[in-house]
Amino acid sequence: MTKWRKLAVVLIACGLWSAVTIGYIAAAGASGELLVRVVKITMAHEEHARFVDQISELAAENAFEVHVVPPLLDPTDIPIWMWRRDVKMLAIPVNDPNILDLRYDVGIYANGDQPLPMGLVDRFVEDLQHRLRHLDRVTFTIIK
């Protein structure tokens, strides 16, 4: 395969991934889901498997359904969708050229007509921080 074909394959894969991510975010807003919190998490690339394990444990302990999307090209490019009747969480890998570490943005959405208690949201964020605090070079930035 020529270098140009490889480049075309990579660009198409990136475009498809962007369309899926943007499509989910747009669908979340259109379906009445309200983004209530965003947490940016960075960590060493070597910690990716432990990150996925901890997110999956958090989901299981809080009665979430979980969908982990297999990576297309990069083994750390794994989005994780978690949902239950009242809340959805979406962990998206972010390719940020300004940092060397792996970054995920975790969005927490109110799902449905009932307001989501902010105490519950705070508990999810605290639990996430507690579970991930031992990862190498982990940082948390709470946006909203």
N, CA and C atoms as an extended XYZ file, in Angstrom:
432
Properties=species:S:1:pos:R:3:atomname:S:1:resname:S:1:resid:I:1 pbc="F F F"
N         0.857       -1.171        0.000 N   MET     1
C         0.000        0.000        0.000 CA  MET     1
C         0.905        1.237        0.000 C   MET     1
N         0.597        2.165       -0.857 N   THR     2
C         1.419        3.363       -0.953 CA  THR     2
C         1.181        4.264        0.249 C   THR     2
N         2.096        5.186        0.408 N   LYS     3
C         1.994        6.122        1.526 CA  LYS     3
C         0.728        6.963        1.419 C   LYS     3
N         0.307        7.297        0.212 N   TRP     4
C        -0.897        8.120        0.025 CA  TRP     4
C        -2.160        7.341        0.369 C   TRP     4
N        -2.161        6.054        0.039 N   ARG     5
C        -3.324        5.225        0.395 CA  ARG     5
C        -3.421        5.072        1.909 C   ARG     5
N        -2.274        4.870        2.558 N   LYS     6
C        -2.268        4.768        4.021 CA  LYS     6
C        -2.805        6.051        4.633 C   LYS     6
N        -2.354        7.182        4.107 N   LEU     7
C        -2.827        8.468        4.610 CA  LEU     7
C        -4.332        8.598        4.401 C   LEU     7
N        -4.821        8.187        3.239 N   ALA     8
C        -6.260        8.261        2.952 CA  ALA     8
C        -7.050        7.382        3.919 C   ALA     8
N        -6.557        6.180        4.208 N   VAL     9
C        -7.236        5.278        5.148 CA  VAL     9
C        -7.297        5.912        6.537 C   VAL     9
N        -6.194        6.482        6.983 N   VAL    10
C        -6.162        7.123        8.295 CA  VAL    10
C        -7.130        8.298        8.341 C   VAL    10
N        -7.141        9.126        7.306 N   LEU    11
C        -8.052       10.275        7.280 CA  LEU    11
C        -9.513        9.841        7.270 C   LEU    11
N        -9.819        8.814        6.525 N   ILE    12
C       -11.199        8.308        6.496 CA  ILE    12
C       -11.589        7.763        7.865 C   ILE    12
N       -10.701        6.999        8.495 N   ALA    13
C       -10.990        6.449        9.825 CA  ALA    13
C       -11.200        7.573       10.843 C   ALA    13
N       -10.344        8.597       10.787 N   CYS    14
C       -10.498        9.740       11.700 CA  CYS    14
C       -11.820       10.465       11.441 C   CYS    14
N       -12.174       10.605       10.177 N   GLY    15
C       -13.435       11.262        9.834 CA  GLY    15
C       -14.633       10.479       10.341 C   GLY    15
N       -14.586        9.151       10.184 N   LEU    16
C       -15.685        8.321       10.685 CA  LEU    16
C       -15.793        8.414       12.198 C   LEU    16
N       -14.648        8.367       12.891 N   TRP    17
C       -14.661        8.462       14.343 CA  TRP    17
C       -15.227        9.816       14.781 C   TRP    17
N       -14.824       10.892       14.130 N   SER    18
C       -15.349       12.222       14.464 CA  SER    18
C       -16.851       12.276       14.238 C   SER    18
N       -17.307       11.690       13.153 N   ALA    19
C       -18.748       11.698       12.852 CA  ALA    19
C       -19.523       10.929       13.908 C   ALA    19
N       -18.992        9.793       14.365 N   VAL    20
C       -19.666        9.016       15.402 CA  VAL    20
C       -19.731        9.804       16.696 C   VAL    20
N       -18.614       10.401       17.091 N   THR    21
C       -18.576       11.161       18.339 CA  THR    21
C       -19.495       12.374       18.275 C   THR    21
N       -19.393       13.145       17.225 N   ILE    22
C       -20.242       14.332       17.073 CA  ILE    22
C       -21.705       13.907       16.970 C   ILE    22
N       -21.956       12.813       16.281 N   GLY    23
C       -23.323       12.306       16.168 CA  GLY    23
C       -23.902       11.937       17.508 C   GLY    23
N       -23.112       11.288       18.366 N   TYR    24
C       -23.618       10.922       19.689 CA  TYR    24
C       -23.909       12.164       20.511 C   TYR    24
N       -22.991       13.132       20.484 N   ILE    25
C       -23.188       14.357       21.269 CA  ILE    25
C       -24.416       15.107       20.774 C   ILE    25
N       -24.590       15.187       19.451 N   ALA    26
C       -25.774       15.856       18.900 CA  ALA    26
C       -27.036       15.096       19.270 C   ALA    26
N       -26.995       13.763       19.195 N   ALA    27
C       -28.170       12.963       19.552 CA  ALA    27
C       -28.502       13.121       21.022 C   ALA    27
N       -27.470       13.216       21.861 N   ALA    28
C       -27.714       13.401       23.292 CA  ALA    28
C       -28.465       14.697       23.538 C   ALA    28
N       -28.044       15.773       22.899 N   GLY    29
C       -28.726       17.045       23.072 CA  GLY    29
C       -30.125       17.029       22.500 C   GLY    29
N       -30.310       16.394       21.341 N   ALA    30
C       -31.615       16.353       20.689 CA  ALA    30
C       -32.606       15.487       21.452 C   ALA    30
N       -32.126       14.484       22.177 N   SER    31
C       -33.030       13.582       22.875 CA  SER    31
C       -33.386       14.087       24.265 C   SER    31
N       -32.985       15.299       24.591 N   GLY    32
C       -33.346       15.867       25.885 CA  GLY    32
C       -32.313       15.620       26.967 C   GLY    32
N       -31.203       14.997       26.629 N   GLU    33
C       -30.163       14.787       27.627 CA  GLU    33
C       -29.432       16.096       27.850 C   GLU    33
N       -29.195       16.402       29.098 N   LEU    34
C       -28.565       17.651       29.473 CA  LEU    34
C       -27.182       17.376       30.047 C   LEU    34
N       -26.147       17.954       29.441 N   LEU    35
C       -24.790       17.801       29.955 CA  LEU    35
C       -24.687       18.558       31.269 C   LEU    35
N       -24.356       17.856       32.350 N   VAL    36
C       -24.284       18.499       33.662 CA  VAL    36
C       -22.868       18.584       34.217 C   VAL    36
N       -21.937       17.779       33.688 N   ARG    37
C       -20.562       17.830       34.194 CA  ARG    37
C       -19.624       17.258       33.160 C   ARG    37
N       -18.438       17.863       33.056 N   VAL    38
C       -17.369       17.342       32.205 CA  VAL    38
C       -16.116       17.258       33.052 C   VAL    38
N       -15.448       16.109       32.977 N   VAL    39
C       -14.190       15.910       33.691 CA  VAL    39
C       -13.140       15.524       32.662 C   VAL    39
N       -12.057       16.301       32.609 N   LYS    40
C       -10.925       15.964       31.741 CA  LYS    40
C        -9.927       15.182       32.587 C   LYS    40
N        -9.526       14.024       32.074 N   ILE    41
C        -8.599       13.157       32.799 CA  ILE    41
C        -7.412       12.883       31.893 C   ILE    41
N        -6.214       13.119       32.411 N   THR    42
C        -5.003       12.738       31.686 CA  THR    42
C        -4.256       11.712       32.527 C   THR    42
N        -3.530       10.846       31.833 N   MET    43
C        -2.764        9.795       32.509 CA  MET    43
C        -1.678        9.308       31.567 C   MET    43
N        -0.740        8.576       32.110 N   ALA    44
C         0.292        7.949       31.281 CA  ALA    44
C        -0.373        6.936       30.338 C   ALA    44
N         0.149        6.832       29.134 N   HIS    45
C        -0.417        5.896       28.140 CA  HIS    45
C        -0.452        4.462       28.673 C   HIS    45
N         0.537        4.097       29.476 N   GLU    46
C         0.614        2.730       29.998 CA  GLU    46
C        -0.544        2.397       30.929 C   GLU    46
N        -1.266        3.398       31.402 N   GLU    47
C        -2.353        3.193       32.358 CA  GLU    47
C        -3.702        2.955       31.694 C   GLU    47
N        -3.724        2.906       30.377 N   HIS    48
C        -4.999        2.824       29.671 CA  HIS    48
C        -5.844        1.618       30.097 C   HIS    48
N        -5.248        0.442       30.173 N   ALA    49
C        -6.004       -0.763       30.536 CA  ALA    49
C        -6.587       -0.632       31.943 C   ALA    49
N        -5.802       -0.105       32.873 N   ARG    50
C        -6.312        0.082       34.238 CA  ARG    50
C        -7.446        1.106       34.251 C   ARG    50
N        -7.346        2.157       33.420 N   PHE    51
C        -8.403        3.157       33.322 CA  PHE    51
C        -9.709        2.504       32.869 C   PHE    51
N        -9.642        1.709       31.806 N   VAL    52
C       -10.843        1.049       31.296 CA  VAL    52
C       -11.418        0.106       32.349 C   VAL    52
N       -10.563       -0.637       33.043 N   ASP    53
C       -11.024       -1.537       34.105 CA  ASP    53
C       -11.747       -0.777       35.214 C   ASP    53
N       -11.178        0.346       35.646 N   GLN    54
C       -11.776        1.112       36.740 CA  GLN    54
C       -13.102        1.742       36.331 C   GLN    54
N       -13.167        2.251       35.100 N   ILE    55
C       -14.427        2.815       34.595 CA  ILE    55
C       -15.490        1.714       34.538 C   ILE    55
N       -15.112        0.536       34.085 N   SER    56
C       -16.051       -0.578       33.989 CA  SER    56
C       -16.540       -1.009       35.370 C   SER    56
N       -15.648       -1.012       36.368 N   GLU    57
C       -16.047       -1.346       37.732 CA  GLU    57
C       -17.017       -0.314       38.291 C   GLU    57
N       -16.726        0.964       38.064 N   LEU    58
C       -17.630        2.026       38.512 CA  LEU    58
C       -19.013        1.816       37.904 C   LEU    58
N       -19.064        1.507       36.628 N   ALA    59
C       -20.338        1.286       35.947 CA  ALA    59
C       -21.083        0.096       36.549 C   ALA    59
N       -20.384       -1.002       36.753 N   ALA    60
C       -21.024       -2.204       37.295 CA  ALA    60
C       -21.561       -1.958       38.708 C   ALA    60
N       -20.798       -1.279       39.537 N   GLU    61
C       -21.220       -1.030       40.918 CA  GLU    61
C       -22.372       -0.034       41.013 C   GLU    61
N       -22.612        0.737       39.951 N   ASN    62
C       -23.686        1.731       39.967 CA  ASN    62
C       -24.807        1.398       38.985 C   ASN    62
N       -24.909        0.125       38.605 N   ALA    63
C       -26.002       -0.398       37.779 CA  ALA    63
C       -26.104        0.264       36.404 C   ALA    63
N       -24.968        0.576       35.794 N   PHE    64
C       -24.949        1.105       34.431 CA  PHE    64
C       -24.843       -0.050       33.439 C   PHE    64
N       -25.467        0.119       32.302 N   GLU    65
C       -25.165       -0.712       31.145 CA  GLU    65
C       -23.904       -0.093       30.541 C   GLU    65
N       -23.034       -0.925       29.986 N   VAL    66
C       -21.757       -0.418       29.462 CA  VAL    66
C       -21.549       -0.911       28.039 C   VAL    66
N       -21.035       -0.016       27.201 N   HIS    67
C       -20.625       -0.390       25.848 CA  HIS    67
C       -19.234        0.180       25.622 C   HIS    67
N       -18.266       -0.696       25.427 N   VAL    68
C       -16.888       -0.291       25.133 CA  VAL    68
C       -16.671       -0.519       23.645 C   VAL    68
N       -16.332        0.562       22.933 N   VAL    69
C       -16.169        0.494       21.484 CA  VAL    69
C       -14.752        0.028       21.158 C   VAL    69
N       -14.610       -1.030       20.358 N   PRO    70
C       -13.269       -1.492       19.988 CA  PRO    70
C       -12.513       -0.420       19.198 C   PRO    70
N       -11.205       -0.343       19.385 N   PRO    71
C       -10.421        0.674       18.679 CA  PRO    71
C       -10.323        0.385       17.190 C   PRO    71
N       -10.251        1.479       16.404 N   LEU    72
C       -10.057        1.325       14.966 CA  LEU    72
C        -8.584        1.132       14.632 C   LEU    72
N        -7.757        2.071       15.038 N   LEU    73
C        -6.329        2.003       14.723 CA  LEU    73
C        -5.469        2.042       15.982 C   LEU    73
N        -5.726        2.994       16.843 N   ASP    74
C        -4.938        3.202       18.054 CA  ASP    74
C        -5.554        2.389       19.191 C   ASP    74
N        -4.792        1.521       19.860 N   PRO    75
C        -5.366        0.683       20.917 CA  PRO    75
C        -5.862        1.477       22.131 C   PRO    75
N        -5.474        2.744       22.255 N   THR    76
C        -5.978        3.561       23.362 CA  THR    76
C        -7.169        4.416       22.943 C   THR    76
N        -7.607        4.272       21.716 N   ASP    77
C        -8.734        5.059       21.201 CA  ASP    77
C       -10.035        4.278       21.413 C   ASP    77
N       -10.433        4.178       22.692 N   ILE    78
C       -11.586        3.367       23.063 CA  ILE    78
C       -12.615        4.232       23.785 C   ILE    78
N       -13.696        4.626       23.116 N   PRO    79
C       -14.764        5.333       23.820 CA  PRO    79
C       -15.580        4.358       24.670 C   PRO    79
N       -16.081        4.857       25.781 N   ILE    80
C       -16.863        4.034       26.705 CA  ILE    80
C       -18.183        4.746       26.967 C   ILE    80
N       -19.305        4.072       26.690 N   TRP    81
C       -20.638        4.623       26.937 CA  TRP    81
C       -21.255        3.862       28.090 C   TRP    81
N       -21.784        4.596       29.069 N   MET    82
C       -22.444        3.992       30.225 CA  MET    82
C       -23.794        4.680       30.390 C   MET    82
N       -24.827        3.915       30.644 N   TRP    83
C       -26.134        4.544       30.799 CA  TRP    83
C       -27.012        3.734       31.736 C   TRP    83
N       -27.935        4.439       32.318 N   ARG    84
C       -29.034        3.847       33.066 CA  ARG    84
C       -30.209        4.811       32.947 C   ARG    84
N       -31.299        4.520       33.584 N   ARG    85
C       -32.529        5.282       33.381 CA  ARG    85
C       -32.358        6.781       33.628 C   ARG    85
N       -31.601        7.193       34.625 N   ASP    86
C       -31.535        8.601       35.020 CA  ASP    86
C       -30.290        9.351       34.562 C   ASP    86
N       -29.252        8.634       34.162 N   VAL    87
C       -27.980        9.293       33.860 CA  VAL    87
C       -27.213        8.513       32.788 C   VAL    87
N       -26.462        9.263       31.972 N   LYS    88
C       -25.552        8.665       30.999 CA  LYS    88
C       -24.174        9.267       31.222 C   LYS    88
N       -23.153        8.446       31.011 N   MET    89
C       -21.777        8.917       31.069 CA  MET    89
C       -21.087        8.466       29.790 C   MET    89
N       -20.309        9.355       29.226 N   LEU    90
C       -19.585        9.068       27.999 CA  LEU    90
C       -18.126        9.457       28.205 C   LEU    90
N       -17.221        8.485       28.089 N   ALA    91
C       -15.777        8.724       28.206 CA  ALA    91
C       -15.182        8.632       26.804 C   ALA    91
N       -14.683        9.764       26.322 N   ILE    92
C       -14.167        9.863       24.951 CA  ILE    92
C       -12.668       10.153       24.989 C   ILE    92
N       -11.852        9.361       24.278 N   PRO    93
C       -10.427        9.691       24.174 CA  PRO    93
C       -10.245       10.937       23.313 C   PRO    93
N        -9.345       11.805       23.743 N   VAL    94
C        -9.108       13.063       23.039 CA  VAL    94
C        -7.660       13.096       22.587 C   VAL    94
N        -7.459       13.327       21.313 N   ASN    95
C        -6.106       13.458       20.777 CA  ASN    95
C        -5.713       14.924       20.903 C   ASN    95
N        -4.976       15.252       21.953 N   ASP    96
C        -4.554       16.628       22.219 CA  ASP    96
C        -3.062       16.744       21.934 C   ASP    96
N        -2.679       17.440       20.857 N   PRO    97
C        -1.255       17.538       20.514 CA  PRO    97
C        -0.450       18.353       21.523 C   PRO    97
N        -1.127       19.041       22.437 N   ASN    98
C        -0.424       19.862       23.426 CA  ASN    98
C         0.024       19.078       24.648 C   ASN    98
N        -0.395       17.824       24.775 N   ILE    99
C         0.033       17.012       25.913 CA  ILE    99
C         0.601       15.692       25.411 C   ILE    99
N         1.522       15.133       26.167 N   LEU   100
C         2.133       13.860       25.805 CA  LEU   100
C         1.336       12.676       26.345 C   LEU   100
N         0.561       12.916       27.402 N   ASP   101
C        -0.174       11.838       28.045 CA  ASP   101
C        -1.480       11.534       27.330 C   ASP   101
N        -2.102       10.452       27.743 N   LEU   102
C        -3.407       10.045       27.242 CA  LEU   102
C        -4.473       10.900       27.919 C   LEU   102
N        -5.456       11.363       27.153 N   ARG   103
C        -6.519       12.196       27.732 CA  ARG   103
C        -7.888       11.631       27.377 C   ARG   103
N        -8.756       11.620       28.367 N   TYR   104
C       -10.165       11.276       28.182 CA  TYR   104
C       -11.006       12.419       28.721 C   TYR   104
N       -12.088       12.739       28.022 N   ASP   105
C       -13.104       13.654       28.539 CA  ASP   105
C       -14.307       12.801       28.907 C   ASP   105
N       -14.769       12.964       30.140 N   VAL   106
C       -15.924       12.216       30.625 CA  VAL   106
C       -17.077       13.193       30.784 C   VAL   106
N       -18.137       12.977       30.024 N   GLY   107
C       -19.335       13.802       30.123 CA  GLY   107
C       -20.403       13.059       30.897 C   GLY   107
N       -21.070       13.760       31.816 N   ILE   108
C       -22.175       13.188       32.580 CA  ILE   108
C       -23.436       13.929       32.157 C   ILE   108
N       -24.437       13.175       31.726 N   TYR   109
C       -25.668       13.739       31.174 CA  TYR   109
C       -26.868       13.321       32.013 C   TYR   109
N       -27.763       14.264       32.257 N   ALA   110
C       -29.064       13.920       32.831 CA  ALA   110
C       -29.870       13.252       31.730 C   ALA   110
N       -30.522       12.163       32.068 N   ASN   111
C       -31.244       11.385       31.076 CA  ASN   111
C       -32.721       11.332       31.462 C   ASN   111
N       -33.558       11.959       30.678 N   GLY   112
C       -34.979       11.897       30.951 CA  GLY   112
C       -35.538       13.201       31.483 C   GLY   112
N       -36.784       13.139       31.929 N   ASP   113
C       -37.502       14.329       32.369 CA  ASP   113
C       -37.179       14.742       33.800 C   ASP   113
N       -36.738       13.805       34.609 N   GLN   114
C       -36.470       14.104       36.009 CA  GLN   114
C       -35.111       14.783       36.158 C   GLN   114
N       -35.034       15.824       37.009 N   PRO   115
C       -33.732       16.455       37.229 CA  PRO   115
C       -32.774       15.486       37.918 C   PRO   115
N       -31.531       15.602       37.554 N   LEU   116
C       -30.498       14.746       38.127 CA  LEU   116
C       -29.924       15.451       39.360 C   LEU   116
N       -30.006       14.831       40.538 N   PRO   117
C       -29.465       15.474       41.742 CA  PRO   117
C       -27.957       15.703       41.600 C   PRO   117
N       -27.529       16.925       41.846 N   MET   118
C       -26.107       17.243       41.696 CA  MET   118
C       -25.258       16.496       42.719 C   MET   118
N       -25.843       16.114       43.849 N   GLY   119
C       -25.116       15.288       44.812 CA  GLY   119
C       -24.722       13.948       44.218 C   GLY   119
N       -25.587       13.381       43.386 N   LEU   120
C       -25.293       12.132       42.704 CA  LEU   120
C       -24.154       12.324       41.704 C   LEU   120
N       -24.217       13.419       40.970 N   VAL   121
C       -23.153       13.734       40.004 CA  VAL   121
C       -21.820       13.900       40.735 C   VAL   121
N       -21.834       14.644       41.846 N   ASP   122
C       -20.616       14.831       42.640 CA  ASP   122
C       -20.065       13.496       43.128 C   ASP   122
N       -20.958       12.596       43.517 N   ARG   123
C       -20.535       11.284       44.010 CA  ARG   123
C       -19.853       10.487       42.898 C   ARG   123
N       -20.410       10.535       41.666 N   PHE   124
C       -19.778        9.840       40.538 CA  PHE   124
C       -18.379       10.398       40.271 C   PHE   124
N       -18.247       11.726       40.295 N   VAL   125
C       -16.943       12.360       40.038 CA  VAL   125
C       -15.949       11.987       41.133 C   VAL   125
N       -16.383       12.051       42.397 N   GLU   126
C       -15.494       11.690       43.509 CA  GLU   126
C       -15.080       10.223       43.427 C   GLU   126
N       -16.024        9.355       43.083 N   ASP   127
C       -15.716        7.929       42.949 CA  ASP   127
C       -14.703        7.712       41.828 C   ASP   127
N       -14.892        8.404       40.725 N   LEU   128
C       -13.961        8.309       39.608 CA  LEU   128
C       -12.559        8.769       40.029 C   LEU   128
N       -12.482        9.894       40.716 N   GLN   129
C       -11.188       10.389       41.182 CA  GLN   129
C       -10.544        9.402       42.151 C   GLN   129
N       -11.345        8.848       43.048 N   HIS   130
C       -10.819        7.893       44.030 CA  HIS   130
C       -10.261        6.645       43.345 C   HIS   130
N       -10.986        6.132       42.366 N   ARG   131
C       -10.555        4.918       41.667 CA  ARG   131
C        -9.290        5.134       40.837 C   ARG   131
N        -9.142        6.326       40.284 N   LEU   132
C        -8.038        6.571       39.347 CA  LEU   132
C        -6.828        7.251       39.980 C   LEU   132
N        -6.904        7.597       41.237 N   ARG   133
C        -5.841        8.388       41.872 CA  ARG   133
C        -4.477        7.701       41.858 C   ARG   133
N        -4.447        6.387       41.714 N   HIS   134
C        -3.177        5.649       41.732 CA  HIS   134
C        -2.541        5.506       40.351 C   HIS   134
N        -3.229        5.972       39.311 N   LEU   135
C        -2.653        5.874       37.971 CA  LEU   135
C        -1.471        6.832       37.841 C   LEU   135
N        -0.497        6.422       37.070 N   ASP   136
C         0.703        7.228       36.864 CA  ASP   136
C         0.368        8.520       36.112 C   ASP   136
N         0.799        9.650       36.657 N   ARG   137
C         0.650       10.993       36.078 CA  ARG   137
C        -0.814       11.391       35.857 C   ARG   137
N        -1.728       10.896       36.673 N   VAL   138
C        -3.141       11.211       36.486 CA  VAL   138
C        -3.430       12.645       36.955 C   VAL   138
N        -4.236       13.358       36.175 N   THR   139
C        -4.734       14.682       36.560 CA  THR   139
C        -6.222       14.737       36.248 C   THR   139
N        -6.943       15.550       37.017 N   PHE   140
C        -8.380       15.742       36.826 CA  PHE   140
C        -8.654       17.229       36.698 C   PHE   140
N        -9.451       17.591       35.731 N   THR   141
C        -9.920       18.974       35.583 CA  THR   141
C       -11.439       18.913       35.436 C   THR   141
N       -12.154       19.485       36.398 N   ILE   142
C       -13.607       19.498       36.343 CA  ILE   142
C       -14.021       20.787       35.658 C   ILE   142
N       -14.719       20.666       34.537 N   ILE   143
C       -15.069       21.814       33.699 CA  ILE   143
C       -16.387       22.419       34.117 C   ILE   143
N       -17.371       21.598       34.371 N   LYS   144
C       -18.707       22.122       34.632 CA  LYS   144
C       -19.281       21.450       35.836 C   LYS   144
